[in-house]
Amino acid sequence: METVVNINDAVNGFAWGTFGLVLLLGTGLICSIITGFFQIRHIRHWFKNTFGIMNGKGRIINDAGSLSQFRTFCTALCATLGTGNIAGVSSAICVGGPGAVFWMWVAAFFGMMTKYSENVLGIYYRRRNDDGAWSGGPMYYLQDGLGSLKGCKKLGRVLAVVFCIFTIFASFGVGNMNQINKITINVEETFLPDFELGYFLGFHKENWLIGIALMFIAAFIIFGGFRRLSAFSEKLIPLMSVLYIAGCVVIIIMNIKVIPDVFGSIFKFALGPDAVLGGAVGTSVKLAFNTVKQGCKRGVFSNEAGLGSSVMAHSNSCVREPVKQGMWGIAEVFLDTIVICTMTAMVVLSSGAIDLSTGLPVPGTNDATLVTKAFGRCLGQPGEWFVVVLIGIFAFTTVLGWSFYGGKVTEYLFGITVSKIYRFVYVAFIILGAIMESNITWDISDTFNGLMMIPNLIGVLALTPLVIKITKNYKDRKLKGMDITPFLSFDPNIAKDTEKAVKKGMD
């Protein structure tokens, strides 16, 4: 285990070092510039065509083998809304200070257009699999997009395979073991604080029982296919999002007097916690970088902008227009980070567990249960139960969502049959997540997030001219009313069929 930790630390240092952060923020900045800062200039348009159609056109399915826009959105959120929104935010603040929240916002602002570009490319390069369902994702736009550029055929294919391999490992880390580990910790500390059943194979028996129970529930949903998963997501995601936001609003109102100080601390420590009361210049730079890194890491851990993972869910949409699904990517990052993660940050920073004058955690603070204790201080034991249950649901839906992503990349590498075998292995790993140590799962998750990010962002950057072309085409047609041929798919046959559907108003 010590060897694994050392190797992971070395790889993590590369993936989340200067290179990784510049690549992440730089891609988001470039995608924002080439689209004319679409997330700001056309905020009314994308808001109207995402949140504005959730109860209407967004629920209509116009294509066999696909999902409605709203159901696709919920399926993507199923994976993105997880412990990163709660425990991840707490961890970022405890390690990087209140300023980490500022860098979450920055990463999310640019991440909106990164995910927009990913979704645009995902729809443009998707194709049908042997079951008649849509298959899309970074592996396809790396292979057929980057691979179509002069001299890049082999590079595109290699990066596609590398992305898939990293995604498989990430699915077991960020998508599975990390989420299950947090569920187990919170259930034990809240509902079973004095419950001891002894040990089995060196691990607590209660951990085994929690893991087995979660494994059977997950198996029922996962083995039911992506339609059962999406139906489950459509019903649960909106409800739990509204409940969590409402709960956070109650806590914020109860602590309203310190909210100005909370925002003051976020901006004050955006470049590091004053080098811990005036340390050396070198220490200041190190702390500032750590603040930026923690904010960006936890932001990506939460909204997955730059990873390319949620593209695989968005590619199942019945939408024909790439830009329309791109707008759902903007909405996803907005809801996940700008709304939910910010709510968590307000609860954490107003809880008294963080010294707002120094930016440092109060001695004895436990980032894993910080939000739970904050609700408990304001609402008593019911408040703690409320958070634990919601964390469990958030985390569990992430496990379900990532099973779909892992299955899709396995399908790309080995075919549909092997992807079904992958799901059995994935479900079995749920037990391992319940008994592993928390810090190990967090570290592994961080590493594979970064490794997934690199090939995906290389592909997005290489294909920015295409994103410009598709976005301009859409704006000319939809916003300026020009009668021109749409850009809908790289495949002439798919493009022809989808163009007919668009002209009939089916999109």
C-alpha positions in Angstrom: 0.0 0.0 0.0 2.9 2.4 0.7 4.3 1.7 -2.8 0.8 2.5 -4.3 0.7 5.7 -2.3 4.1 6.9 -3.4 3.4 6.1 -7.1 0.0 7.9 -6.9 1.6 11.0 -5.3 4.2 11.2 -8.1 1.6 10.9 -10.9 -0.8 13.2 -9.1 1.9 15.9 -8.9 2.2 15.8 -12.6 -1.5 15.7 -13.5 -2.4 18.5 -11.0 0.8 20.4 -11.2 1.4 23.6 -13.2 0.9 21.8 -16.5 -2.5 20.4 -15.6 -3.9 23.6 -14.1 -2.7 25.7 -17.1 -4.3 23.1 -19.5 -7.6 23.1 -17.6 -8.1 26.8 -17.1 -6.4 27.7 -20.4 -8.8 25.4 -22.3 -11.8 26.9 -20.6 -10.5 30.4 -21.4 -9.9 29.6 -25.0 -13.4 28.0 -25.4 -14.9 31.1 -23.8 -13.1 33.4 -26.2 -13.8 31.4 -29.4 -17.6 31.3 -28.6 -17.7 35.0 -27.7 -18.2 34.2 -24.0 -21.4 32.4 -24.8 -22.1 31.7 -21.1 -22.5 35.4 -20.5 -23.6 37.0 -23.7 -26.3 34.5 -24.4 -27.2 33.6 -20.8 -30.9 34.3 -21.5 -30.9 32.0 -24.5 -29.2 29.0 -22.9 -31.2 29.4 -19.7 -34.4 29.5 -21.7 -33.4 26.4 -23.7 -32.3 24.3 -20.6 -34.0 25.1 -17.3 -36.8 26.8 -19.2 -38.0 23.6 -21.0 -37.6 21.1 -18.2 -41.3 20.6 -17.8 -42.2 20.9 -21.5 -40.2 20.2 -24.7 -37.3 19.0 -22.7 -39.2 15.8 -21.7 -40.2 14.9 -25.3 -38.3 12.1 -27.1 -38.1 12.4 -30.9 -35.6 9.6 -31.5 -35.6 5.8 -30.9 -32.6 4.6 -28.8 -32.2 8.0 -27.1 -33.3 9.9 -24.0 -35.2 13.1 -23.6 -33.2 16.3 -23.0 -34.3 16.5 -19.4 -33.6 12.8 -18.7 -30.1 13.1 -20.3 -29.4 16.1 -18.1 -30.5 14.2 -15.0 -28.4 11.2 -16.0 -25.3 13.4 -16.4 -26.1 15.1 -13.0 -26.5 11.6 -11.6 -22.7 11.2 -11.8 -21.6 14.8 -11.2 -23.7 15.5 -8.1 -21.8 13.5 -5.5 -19.5 13.9 -2.4 -17.6 16.5 -4.3 -20.4 18.9 -3.8 -20.3 18.4 0.0 -17.3 16.6 1.4 -15.2 17.8 -1.6 -15.9 21.5 -0.9 -15.2 21.0 2.8 -11.9 19.4 2.0 -10.9 22.2 -0.4 -11.6 24.8 2.2 -9.8 23.0 5.0 -6.7 22.4 2.8 -6.7 25.5 0.6 -8.5 28.0 2.8 -11.6 30.1 2.0 -9.9 31.3 -1.2 -10.3 27.9 -2.7 -14.0 28.8 -3.2 -13.0 31.7 -5.5 -11.0 29.3 -7.7 -14.0 26.9 -7.8 -16.0 29.8 -9.3 -13.2 30.6 -11.7 -12.9 27.0 -12.8 -16.7 26.7 -13.1 -17.0 29.9 -15.1 -14.5 28.7 -17.7 -15.6 25.1 -17.2 -19.1 26.0 -18.5 -17.6 26.5 -22.0 -15.3 23.6 -21.7 -18.3 21.3 -21.1 -20.2 23.2 -23.8 -17.4 22.4 -26.3 -17.2 18.7 -25.1 -21.0 18.3 -25.6 -20.9 19.9 -29.0 -18.2 17.6 -30.1 -19.9 14.6 -28.4 -23.1 15.1 -30.4 -21.3 15.9 -33.6 -19.1 12.7 -33.5 -21.6 10.2 -32.0 -22.8 7.1 -33.8 -25.2 4.1 -33.2 -23.9 1.0 -31.4 -25.0 -2.6 -32.2 -28.0 -2.2 -29.9 -29.2 0.9 -31.8 -28.4 3.3 -29.0 -26.2 6.4 -29.4 -22.6 6.1 -28.3 -20.5 9.3 -28.0 -17.7 10.7 -25.9 -14.1 11.9 -26.0 -12.8 8.6 -27.4 -14.9 9.2 -30.6 -13.9 12.9 -31.1 -10.3 12.0 -30.4 -10.4 9.2 -32.9 -12.5 10.8 -35.7 -11.9 14.4 -34.9 -8.3 14.8 -33.8 -7.5 11.7 -35.9 -8.8 13.4 -39.1 -6.3 16.2 -38.8 -3.2 15.9 -41.0 -0.6 13.6 -39.4 -2.7 12.9 -36.3 -4.5 9.7 -37.2 -2.4 7.5 -34.9 -2.2 10.2 -32.2 -6.0 10.5 -32.1 -6.5 6.7 -31.8 -3.8 6.4 -29.1 -5.3 9.3 -27.0 -8.7 7.7 -27.4 -7.5 4.4 -26.0 -5.5 6.2 -23.2 -8.6 8.2 -22.2 -10.7 5.0 -22.0 -8.1 3.3 -19.8 -7.9 6.2 -17.4 -11.7 6.4 -17.4 -12.0 2.8 -16.4 -9.7 3.3 -13.5 -11.4 6.6 -12.6 -14.7 4.9 -12.5 -13.5 2.7 -9.7 -12.0 5.7 -7.8 -14.0 8.9 -8.2 -17.1 7.1 -9.4 -17.3 4.2 -7.0 -15.0 3.6 -4.0 -14.7 7.3 -3.0 -18.4 7.8 -3.0 -19.1 4.5 -1.1 -16.4 5.3 1.4 -18.1 8.7 2.3 -21.5 7.0 2.6 -20.0 4.4 5.0 -18.2 7.0 7.1 -21.2 9.3 7.5 -23.6 6.4 8.3 -21.3 5.0 10.9 -20.6 8.3 12.7 -24.2 9.5 12.6 -26.3 6.3 13.0 -23.9 3.8 14.4 -21.4 5.7 16.7 -21.3 3.0 19.3 -22.1 0.0 17.2 -19.4 -2.6 17.1 -19.7 -6.1 15.5 -16.0 -6.9 15.5 -13.8 -7.6 12.5 -13.8 -9.8 9.4 -10.6 -10.1 7.3 -9.2 -7.1 9.2 -12.1 -4.7 8.6 -15.1 -3.7 10.6 -18.1 -6.0 10.0 -20.5 -3.1 9.9 -18.5 -1.7 6.9 -19.0 -5.0 5.2 -22.7 -5.0 5.8 -23.1 -1.4 4.5 -21.1 -2.3 1.4 -23.1 -5.5 0.7 -26.4 -3.6 1.1 -25.3 -0.9 -1.3 -24.0 -3.4 -3.8 -27.3 -5.2 -4.1 -29.3 -1.9 -4.6 -26.8 -0.7 -7.2 -26.9 -4.1 -9.0 -30.7 -3.8 -9.4 -30.5 -0.5 -11.1 -27.2 -0.9 -13.1 -28.2 -4.3 -14.5 -31.5 -2.8 -15.6 -29.7 -0.9 -18.3 -29.3 2.8 -19.1 -33.0 3.4 -19.4 -33.7 2.2 -15.8 -30.7 4.3 -14.7 -32.0 7.4 -16.5 -35.6 6.9 -15.2 -34.2 6.6 -11.6 -32.2 9.8 -12.1 -35.1 11.7 -13.5 -37.1 11.1 -10.4 -34.4 11.5 -7.8 -32.0 14.2 -9.0 -34.5 17.2 -9.0 -35.9 16.2 -5.6 -32.6 15.8 -3.8 -31.2 19.0 -5.4 -34.1 21.1 -4.2 -34.0 19.6 -0.7 -30.3 20.2 -0.3 -30.5 23.8 -1.6 -33.5 24.5 0.7 -31.6 23.0 3.7 -28.5 25.2 3.0 -30.7 28.3 2.6 -32.1 27.6 6.1 -28.6 27.4 7.6 -27.4 30.5 5.8 -30.4 32.5 7.0 -29.7 31.3 10.6 -26.1 32.5 10.2 -26.9 35.6 8.1 -24.9 37.9 10.3 -21.6 36.3 9.4 -22.3 36.0 5.6 -20.6 39.3 4.8 -17.5 38.1 6.6 -17.7 34.8 4.7 -17.6 36.5 1.3 -14.8 38.8 2.6 -12.7 35.8 3.5 -13.2 34.1 0.1 -11.8 37.1 -1.7 -9.2 38.0 0.9 -7.6 34.5 0.8 -8.1 33.9 -2.9 -4.3 33.9 -3.3 -3.6 31.9 -0.2 -4.1 32.3 3.6 -1.7 35.3 4.0 1.2 32.7 4.1 -0.1 31.7 7.5 0.3 34.9 9.3 3.2 36.4 7.4 5.6 33.6 6.5 8.3 33.7 3.9 7.7 34.7 0.3 8.4 31.1 -0.8 5.8 29.9 1.6 3.3 32.5 0.3 3.7 31.3 -3.3 3.4 27.7 -2.3 0.2 28.4 -0.3 -1.2 30.5 -3.1 -0.7 27.7 -5.6 -2.2 25.2 -3.2 -5.3 27.4 -2.9 -5.7 27.6 -6.7 -5.0 23.8 -7.0 -7.5 22.8 -4.4 -10.2 25.1 -5.8 -9.7 23.8 -9.3 -9.3 20.1 -8.3 -12.5 20.1 -6.2 -14.3 22.1 -8.8 -13.5 19.5 -11.5 -14.1 16.7 -9.0 -17.6 18.1 -8.6 -18.7 19.3 -12.1 -16.4 17.1 -14.2 -15.8 19.9 -16.7 -12.7 19.0 -18.6 -12.8 15.3 -17.8 -15.1 14.5 -20.7 -17.0 11.9 -18.7 -20.5 13.4 -18.8 -20.3 13.7 -22.6 -21.1 10.0 -22.7 -24.4 10.7 -21.0 -25.2 13.8 -23.0 -24.5 12.0 -26.3 -27.6 9.9 -25.7 -29.9 12.9 -26.0 -32.6 13.0 -28.7 -31.3 16.5 -29.6 -30.0 16.8 -33.2 -28.3 20.2 -32.7 -24.9 19.9 -31.1 -25.1 23.5 -29.7 -28.4 22.6 -27.9 -26.7 19.9 -26.0 -23.8 22.1 -25.4 -26.1 24.5 -23.6 -27.2 21.7 -21.3 -23.5 21.4 -20.4 -23.4 25.0 -19.4 -26.5 24.5 -17.2 -25.0 21.4 -15.6 -21.9 23.2 -14.4 -24.0 26.2 -13.3 -26.3 24.1 -11.1 -23.5 21.8 -9.8 -20.9 24.4 -8.9 -22.2 27.9 -9.0 -25.4 26.9 -7.1 -24.9 23.7 -5.0 -21.1 24.0 -4.3 -21.5 27.6 -3.3 -24.3 26.7 -0.9 -22.1 24.2 0.7 -19.2 26.7 1.0 -21.5 29.2 2.7 -22.6 26.6 5.2 -19.0 25.5 5.9 -17.6 29.1 6.2 -20.5 30.3 8.4 -20.3 27.2 10.7 -17.4 28.5 12.9 -15.2 25.6 11.9 -13.0 27.9 9.8 -11.4 30.9 11.4 -12.4 33.7 8.9 -9.6 36.0 10.2 -6.8 33.5 9.4 -8.4 31.3 6.9 -7.4 28.2 8.8 -9.5 25.4 10.2 -10.2 25.4 13.9 -8.3 22.6 15.7 -10.3 19.4 15.7 -12.1 20.1 12.5 -12.9 17.0 10.4 -13.5 17.9 6.8 -15.3 14.6 6.1 -18.2 15.5 8.5 -17.9 19.3 8.6 -21.2 20.0 6.7 -23.0 17.4 8.8 -21.9 19.0 12.1 -22.8 22.5 10.7 -26.4 21.3 10.1 -26.3 19.6 13.5 -25.3 22.8 15.3 -28.2 24.7 13.8 -30.9 22.1 13.6 -29.9 19.4 16.1 -29.8 15.7 15.4 -32.4 15.9 12.6 -30.1 18.3 10.8 -27.3 15.7 10.9 -29.6 13.0 9.7 -30.8 15.2 6.9 -27.2 15.8 5.5 -26.1 12.2 6.0 -29.1 10.9 4.0 -28.6 13.4 1.2 -24.9 12.8 1.1 -25.7 9.1 0.8 -28.1 9.7 -2.1 -25.7 12.2 -3.9 -22.9 9.7 -3.6 -24.9 6.7 -4.5 -26.3 8.3 -7.7 -22.7 9.1 -8.7 -21.8 5.4 -8.4 -24.7 4.6 -10.7 -23.7 7.3 -13.2 -20.1 6.3 -13.4 -21.1 2.7 -14.1 -22.5 4.0 -17.3 -19.3 5.9 -18.2 -17.1 2.9 -17.5 -19.4 0.7 -19.5 -19.2 3.0 -22.5 -15.4 3.2 -22.6 -15.2 -0.5 -22.2 -17.7 -0.9 -25.0 -15.4 1.3 -27.2 -12.3 -0.8 -26.4 -13.7 -4.3 -26.3 -17.3 -4.4 -27.4 -20.7 -4.6 -25.8 -20.2 -8.1 -24.3 -17.1 -7.1 -22.3 -18.9 -3.9 -21.2 -21.5 -6.1 -19.5 -18.8 -8.0 -17.7 -17.3 -4.7 -16.6 -20.5 -3.8 -14.8 -20.4 -7.0 -12.7 -16.8 -6.1 -11.6 -17.8 -2.5 -11.0 -20.7 -3.6 -8.7 -18.3 -5.9 -6.7 -15.9 -3.0 -6.1 -18.6 -1.3 -4.1 -17.7 -3.5 -1.1 -14.0 -2.5 -1.4 -15.0 1.2 -1.2 -16.9 0.5 2.0 -13.8 -0.9 3.8 -10.9 1.2 2.4 -9.4 4.1 4.1 -10.7 7.5 3.1 -7.5 9.3 2.2 -6.4 6.6 -0.2 -9.7 6.8 -2.2 -9.5 10.6 -2.4 -5.9 10.5 -3.6 -6.6 7.9 -6.3 -9.7 9.8 -7.4 -7.7 13.0 -7.8 -5.0 11.3 -9.8 -7.3 9.6 -12.4 -9.4 12.8 -12.7 -6.2 14.6 -13.8 -5.1 11.8 -16.1 -8.5 11.6 -17.9 -8.4 15.4 -18.3 -5.2 15.6 -20.3 -6.1 13.6 -23.4 -9.6 15.0 -23.4 -8.5 18.6 -23.3 -5.9 18.0 -26.0 -8.7 16.8 -28.2 -11.0 19.8 -27.3 -8.2 22.3 -28.0 -7.3 20.7 -31.3 -11.0 20.8 -32.4 -11.7 24.4 -31.4 -11.9 25.5 -35.1 -14.8 23.1 -35.5 -16.5 24.3 -32.3 -16.3 27.9 -33.7 -17.8 26.7 -37.0 -20.7 24.8 -35.4 -21.4 27.6 -32.9 -21.4 30.3 -35.5 -23.6 28.2 -37.8 -26.1 27.8 -34.9 -26.2 31.5 -34.0 -26.6 32.5 -37.7 -29.6 30.2 -38.1 -31.3 30.4 -34.7 -30.4 33.9 -33.5 -30.0 35.8 -36.8 -32.6 33.8 -38.8 -30.3 33.0 -41.7 -31.3 30.2 -44.1 -28.1 28.1 -44.3 -27.2 24.4 -44.1 -26.7 23.3 -40.4 -23.6 21.4 -39.1 -25.1 18.4 -37.3 -22.8 15.4 -37.7 -19.4 14.3 -39.1 -21.2 11.3 -40.7 -22.9 12.3 -43.9 -25.7 9.7 -43.5 -26.5 10.8 -39.9 -26.2 14.5 -41.0 -28.7 14.0 -43.7 -31.3 12.3 -41.5 -30.9 14.8 -38.7 -31.1 17.7 -41.0 -34.5 16.4 -42.2 -35.6 16.1 -38.6 -34.5 19.7 -37.8 -36.3 21.1 -40.7 -39.5 19.3 -39.5 -39.1 21.0 -36.2 -38.4 17.7 -34.3 -35.3 19.1 -32.5 
